[in-house]
């Protein structure tokens, strides 16, 4: 099997068809069709079911997709690892929670760039659940997520221990306001919903926003409540308009964890990132109220 055939196969799956894959690969549709046909002939298995103008991944295709992602990731990492021995070049794809990216990731990236000057840094923010999936699929080299993370294919190293607190507008004690949270998959969201249930909260309404500043801005205007690590509140521009309240330790204590795939080739840049993350100064968890 040639890597170009595997990349074509993966593109067809991810783009949902021959035409979209050809556009992504900057080639004509006939080239994509020919590569898929040759791959099927080589493997002696049908990779897709043809349904009208559409394609549906066959069972054999699902098996190949898993190995394709691993092989292409190994190809990328092998090249990066070899180049880093000499020129310290290559690419490191880092995932991060929105909250971590906003306040803690920038100094890490600055330090990493100074240490590995030839390495191109690619950063993507998403929910913890989505980032875990992207590391498993070898779309990201590593990611900072809300822990704990337990998966047989992942190495997970806790780098920070945080305490979630209930956050509301200053002097706001109206009982029937909604929780204001990140979308499904956020580690903080899961804890907030659990707190809501255990606390017998009178409202089960949830307002979803996509940014940290948006959430705390709405909370500061008295539109609802949220759960956030205390240090995030302290570092936010709305800090003077907010107050916090401690919650039960079994819900409050949460770790920030760096994850990477166990089958990935070791990259010095990830080792450096982990060392710098553990050494990063953490703001004091003093009370806001």
Residue, then its C-alpha position, 0 to 999 in steps of 0.5 A: x500500500x502506498x501512502x498516497x492511496x491511504x491519504x486518498x482513502x482517508x480524505x474520501x471518508x472525512x470529506x464524505x465523497x469523491x468530489x469533496x476529497x478531490x478538492x481537498x487533495x487538489x486533484x481530479x475525481x478520476x485520480x481519486x476513483x482510480x486510487x480507491x479502486x487499486x487499493x480495493x484490488x490490492x486488499x481484495x476487499x470492498x472499502x465502500x458501499x456505493x449508494x447512488x451518488x453517495x458512499x458508505x464505509x464498508x466493514x473492511x473500510x472501517x478496519x482500514x481507516x483505523x490503521x490508516x490514521x495510525x500509519x499516516x500519523x507514524x509517517x508524519x511523526x517519523x519525519x518530524x522526529x528525524x528532522x528534529x534530531x538535526x534542524x529541530x524542525x517539524x510540526x507539533x499539533x496541540x489541542x487545548x480547552x478554551x479556558x486553558x488556551x486563554x490564560x495558561x497556554x500562551x506562556x507555554x507556547x512562547x517558551x516552547x518556541x524559544x526552546x524549539x525554534x524550528x518547530x511549527x506550532x499548530x493549536x486547536x481549541x475544543x471541548x475535552x471530549x472532542x480533544x480526546x477523540x482527536x488525539x485517539x485519531x492521531x489528528x493532534x499530537x497532544x492536548x490539555x484536557x479536563x481530567x481524569x482521563x483513563x483510556x488504554x491507548x492514551x498516556x495521561x499526565x496531570x499537570x495542574x490541580x484546580x478547584x471549581x467554584x460556583x460563579x455568580x454576579x456580585x450580590x446575585x442570589x436569584x434562585x431560578x437563573x440558568x447555568x451558563x456553560x460550554x457545549x456538550x463535552x466540556x469537563x466543567x459542564x459535566x461537573x456543573x450539571x452534576x452539582x445542579x442535580x445534587x444541590x437540588x437547584x430549582x432551575x434545570x435551564x442551560x445556556x450554551x456559549x462558545x467562549x470563556x469571556x462570553x460565559x463570564x460576561x453573561x454571568x457578570x450581567x446577572x443572566x445566570x450562574x456557572x462553574x469555573x476554576x477560581x483562577x480563571x475568575x481571578x484572571x478575567x476582566x469581569x472579575x470585579x463584577x463576580x463573586x464565588x462560592x465553594x462547592x463540595x470537594x468531590x465536585x470541585x477538585x478537577x485536574x488539567x491533564x496533558x494527553x498523547x497517544x501511547x503508540x506515537x513516536x516520542x517527540x522532544x517538543x512534547x517532553x519539553x511542553x510537559x516539563x514547562x507546564x508542570x513548572x508554570x506558576x499557578x495563580x493563588x486560589x484566594x477567594x473572590x468574595 
